[in-house]
Amino acid sequence: MRTGTIGRGLGLTIALASLITVLSMAPASADRVASAANPSAMTPAAIAAPASFTHPGVLVSRPQLDFVRGKVQAGEEPWKSAYDQMLASTYASLTRTAQPIAVVECGPYSDPDYGCTEERDDAIAAYTLSLAWYISQDSRYAEKAIEIMDAWSAVIQDHTNSNAPLQAGWAGSTWPRAAEIIKYTYSSWPNSGSFATMLRDVYLPEVINGSQYNGNWELSMTEAAIGIAVFLEDRTSYDKAVVMFRGRVPAYIYLTSDGDLPMTAPGSGLDTPDEIIKYWQGQSTFMDGLSQETCRDLGHTGLGLSAISHIAETSRIQGQDLYPEIAERLRHALGLHAKYQLGATVPESLCGGTLKGYLGPVTEVGFNALHNRMGIAMTDTQTLTERQRPAGFNKLFVAWETLTHANNPN
């Protein structure tokens, strides 16, 4: 296990800051380290949105959907079992009634929960129904998805309370997936313009500026921002989301090449070793793949890793493949956490020898991209991914990823 200690990390931070000062003649600080370590993040051409957006193109593309449809129709596994699992869920019900609320109020841990659960559930239902429509070509599923999306776009006005940005990130990550499939593969959606207005006016302002809270917040918000940008064909918001992504990923997953302290995200205000260690849940020994939230619990870590995979998948569909930039971090992060979820002994140097919770059904997208497309060996991640099939949902923003991404070459 490769680890870092505090002293040299501070030295590296200072050295990088000095280098930036020399190059830019501007004051340097620790919160610029992440972008400085990734020159491509500072190249305008590298962050430009596609000249022409690909639709459907949020998390899943038409070639991916065609692949899944063919596998399900042929009765092949694991897609057939994953599809059956999806259709058996309440999210696929053709009798579902949407429960829109004008002002969704979400406090810490959704307390109070005024419309939070309903919003997330209806968003996942719309996505589930859109997948069912495409695979079965049964128009009843498309019409039910439209009914749910229209109901919310006619009512919702705002998100309030402390968890408003995170709630908007979770629901705002899921809505565009459904909307993309319906708008670009179904014959008619008369109110799609109203739905676009909802995404632009209610969700995008809540997520587009990111968050300095725990990293899974900003990553989920970034996922929502990039998905909404694709649906709206908003090149400015797309570019801004990519910049946030490039600043946050190195600050969320540690590599020993970062030095003895983790990177910090732009604007974080983390300037000292003690501040950084506190932000990393008190962890002072760092190793490849460690997440900023590993010592909090695996569940929140899984949310962050899932959002990273989703953002990279959407960008790849849009012709701007971000996977090569994050592959080393993501493969180590998935592998490290899969290893311990599979039962390996947690060393005392990692979170005091105890890890809490489980990653959840979040490994399929990243595993497929890194292992199947890029040829990267990921033994522990593969074992965990295959053991969890068919992956279900997490009631937040993850759903049916064995169905959509297992061994999907497109």
Steps between C-alpha positions, in 0.01 A plus 500: 500500500647833394443771754582865558594704804415857576831685481596442138141561391508852641830553326354383171202731545731795559718405205204476266365830629836665435512361149154635425601841633802512272297397196200722556631785717185450706472401869509123545318292759443137586157500339658538157699179521241277335473707183874561484565127505275452198618725217216390271255656744655837417485461122187665352486261204497204739187618681295609200153349478428299187406702194202269460352313796422129472147390592400298689824566678470521879658188654361278222519539122288354224766240408515395865122474516493298179758262644291451815180455306659231285634313802165509680310387192744211463448403865871535578643551847554707702281738300183289504505462879581869539209595275261271686618651828432849368152416370409339833585819691243758600687750283376322185136500607257622235258605774747729675370846589756781513517702822638841402549770761555869430773555759703192590646543849789275602690540824804305622450129428167605342356622828267666432403307189236698318492354153864382501429127481212553258714708266787252492265204460307664216823590321626141526156380385513724193844362413387142567196541279707658223731199501200265500358692205813474292567135570138382458378767255176498699372857479321472834834532676594811304163661570530430872852648507366809324211523746741503794738752344213729397351485849821623660579763238153650552537533876852522645642844567788464745708293744556629853678421828857381550492199267347690209817491284552128558134418438506701178818313407348157558170563322667721242736217410213262426244719323716572191567129441128438468438816302775422249365153425139615464568816300732335252350151461125542551259642244356790696550698820302825464612646834872431469558876490342543842722224635805677356390820672473313829854368468632843401320707762456268800790254492792654313539812721512273806785284372707693247727674752598185685552454873782509752326242719599131489618400155203279415285814514693683233540189286125432504432865426750488216334190359167682502653807339662311213189289434276806499747682274482217248120501496489879468793504258650761730868514405592754769358288783658187354844663502453626855401152619812350342718756678336410833551131427868546424550697817308263726609149391868545600375643830272200560728206412859492617800371305850479643617712209307788662760515778453436867180701526192473278420760240250769592216621282497856367341730755517248782687729736699204635847642558663297777568129557268498802214645295551248222518204740183613675325526162616145425315374808814506716700265277870596503642203308421505131507223240406456134124510455412642841195722481436818692202319655640148546525543874153647514340190348500299179147609414585867454824401329299291256284801417808699408654222291170441324462866406859504368424201278173650378658833408782330312252276319287794388806694385621197302165475324529870417836445334717636780638195678600590856572141601872510406547796736341327798563132423789456743312660787172323428651153457690528826196636684267228375763234569588619850142517620393180322788315667381585848133451423594151384638430846870587502633599844503875542840617633516722805650774283175520301219666693622343824446150362124534443299589191128565525223408257499385138568663165162407355419417135749751363785312330356391163555821301857562609595134478362467148681811382837425658515122475297410192572803283845604618634156591600581858524203738265549796477168681326607821266740324406228253429253778280745689322619186415149383399395850251786525330435165242593412569837659182672609448855626592716797186723514717806436635512143639153417281246321525190279866524402551129437226535239645810335876453534599140571751403228357773279761568227335815363 
